Amino acid sequence: QDLIRMKEEDEIYASTLFDTVFPEIKDEFRRGGYEAIKDYWKTAIRVANFCGQKNEYLLLHYLFHEKENFKEHYKEYVDVLFKLNTMFKDIIYVARDLTVEKALDPKYVEICMQSESIGTTADFAYLTTVGELSEDEAGEALYSAPAVEIPNAEYRLKAKLKKTGKLTPVADQIISKCIEDYIWLLVGTMNDKHEKPKEERQKLINDFPVEGLYDLVVREAENISIPSFKEVIFPVLMRKMKEANMDAMEFVKHCDPEMKDLSILIHTFAKFTKLNPLLSTIRTQKKRDEFFKTLISVVNPEKDGLKDGLFIYQTMNVLMKGDLKYLPKMEKSLKDAYENSEGNRKLIYGIMASAHESFVKSEKDFFAELGKKYPMQKLSALEQKELVNKDNEVIQQYFFYNDGDGRESFDHMMSLYGAWEKEDHESFMILKKVIGDISILKYVNKPQAEDEGIDGIKKYLEDKDLSTIEIVHRGHSYHVRKTIERIPKSARIVFLGSCRGFSLIDNVIKKAPKAHIISTKATGLMTVNDPLLKLIDETIARGEGIEWDSLWEEAGKKLSTNSEWKYYVNPAKNSSVQFINVYNNHKIPDEEL
């Protein structure tokens, strides 16, 4: 604990002192086991993590390899590691010991699901516990091929276990996470190589099974670049379908029998203007009619129906710009589905029709009627009184996390706001600036004191009876769920940066129903985030509230040369938020269904 205090004053001295203290901790553990250090081993790891020392992992190595101690206390170690966001790949030792016990603890599954490492830990746990492979066999499966080819081994093993009845729900969850991580890495590699010949990029997925290509499209739909889809994924997929003698309907049924991701697949093909070639593989009009009926029918309020409805509506809007011949068929299928449904399923179809009203090509009276019944409401502006409290203060909370990106962003913010008045509260900072008669206060946790800082800000605001108006997530997207969990109901602006997926936006609205959400379809960058946040501050300080279209136009002039700006979503044009809000305003409670 002294080291933590020293670190603020002299980082080099604190780190050097830790190097001196660590051997004593290690020796005491060797002599007396867990009992000898139980009162301070958590602090030792905390200090090592705080000082950026690799010795923390050596300490964990000793803890994990003391078998009897491990059996009794491993859950406690895992809990601490999880809380510290330390290097999850080192929990490989936990996986090995769990293998001995032939058990997979739910807490460990949770950690695998959120692992920062590219699937290695989750892979090893899966292969050795559920897959019942030896460590040598698991190592060969994981490391015998380049990273981008590993999913092929995963798909083969998944099929094998399914055939033998060993593919349990937990096993399926873990292996799906591993595949998801590798596919994420693969798409990033593919996008980065956009200047390479397409034949070279196609080699990355030439050996993928068709179900692997299906997963690639639906899991990474928001991250695939135009060249990657049109020059790599699409031609390889069409070739694979032809080799397997599959049309689009057979392809979907083979890869996704429950049709749970069909709406994402179709929306992605439409977005990249490749829906027509995909549907042309369906050789008869009868089968095409069946396909559209199936697409519309996937909407199910009990199984992400809201998400499906949104994607299908967006697909119909994309078709307006190109493949018009399929649009009337989708509109007819939507009308039939609405008229033959009830409850919240009927509601979702009604909202889809309302959202599509201004683009409709057929059944115009039907769509106009539902447009009046379920009007889409833009979140176009925030009044000044929604942005300041009775003392004309704008209360903002920034969330930073203890990894390289979080620490770099925090340091950058401290330098960027160097002229602001600062209060240091050990685990968090308060930055203040008075502009005219408006006071802007930014409550910022220190990344190294992640939980303490965030909890400290919460208590401070509660003690002062202050309500947070603006929430800003700074850091990698895998931390965003932790930020969302802490969003207060009072929030009016939620700045998420990278926000992959409809479910995250839905969760924000559940926390703060009146929130206007700023996110990006790509990767959030400081070079966009900082100027945009600064402009929001300046706009509020003028005392006129926020009109999003005007602010976005002004931001566009300043950020027009930044290639990432085009991926940021204007809150007034966030169709996901509009769709969810209409649904929440009209949905029928479960007890009334």
Secondary structure, 3 states (H helix, E strand, C coil): CHHHHHHHHCHHHHHHHHHHHHHHHHHHHHHHHHHHHCCCHHHHHHHHHHHCCCHHHHHHHHHHHCHHHHHHHHHHHHHHHHHHCCCHHHHHHHHHHHHHHCCCCHHHHHHHHCCCCCCHHHHHHHHHHHCCCCHHHHHHHHHCCCHHHHHHHHHHHHHHHHHHCCCCHHHHHHHHHHHHHHHHHHHHHHHHCCCCCHHHHHCCCCCCCHHHHHHHHHHCCCCCCHHHHHHHHHHHHHHHHHHCCCCHHHHHHHHCCCCCCHHHHHHHHHHCCCHHHHHCCCCCHHHHHHHHHHHHHCCCCCCCHHHHHHHHHHHHHHHCCCCHHHHHHHHHHHHHHHHCCCHHHHHHHHHHHHHHHHHCCCCHHHHHHHHHHCCCCCCCEECHHHHCCCCCEEEEEEECCCCHHHHHHHHHHHHHCCCCEEEECCCEEEEEEEECCEEEEEEEECHHHHHHHHHHHHHHHHHHCCCCCEEEECCCHHHHHHHHHCCCCCCCEEEEEECCCHHHHHHHHHHCCCCEEEEECCCCCHHHHHHHHHHHHHHHHCCCCEEHHHHHHHHHHHHCCCCCHHHEECHHHCHHHHHHHHHHHHCCCHHHC
